[in-house]
Amino acid sequence: MTTTASVTGAALFSAVTGLSARSRAIADNIANIQTPGFQSRRVAFEDAVAKAAGSGRRELTAHTQALSLEPTRMDGNNVNLDTETLQSIDTGMRYQLALRAIDDRFGVVRAAIRTMG
């Protein structure tokens, strides 16, 4: 496997891992929408993956989690259901796209193996 392929594979794996963590954070945020004082969380990984992949590194930085800067309500909670719903849809679509890219990569390998046998 070439270095480029390894970097691409590592980037795809990091994307799926980061998107999965983001999906869990969104679900946790929504589950705590009525919890007084709860601060919603955001998961970021795209910049770290792009920077590492751009430099040709296969060891990519994992995702980071931070509290949201959304304004809080009177009860100290800052979960916004509209924001969480849109982010959930976006994350789900990105996750499906990343899985399709991984499947395509393995499809090429499967095809190469079939032609050799």
Secondary structure, 3 states (H helix, E strand, C coil): CCHHHHHHHHHHHHHHHHHHHHHHHHHHHHHCCCCCCCCCEEEECHHHHHHHHHCCCCCCCCCEEEECCCCCCCCCCCCCHHHHHHHHHHHHHHHHHHHHHHHHHHHHHHHHHHHHC
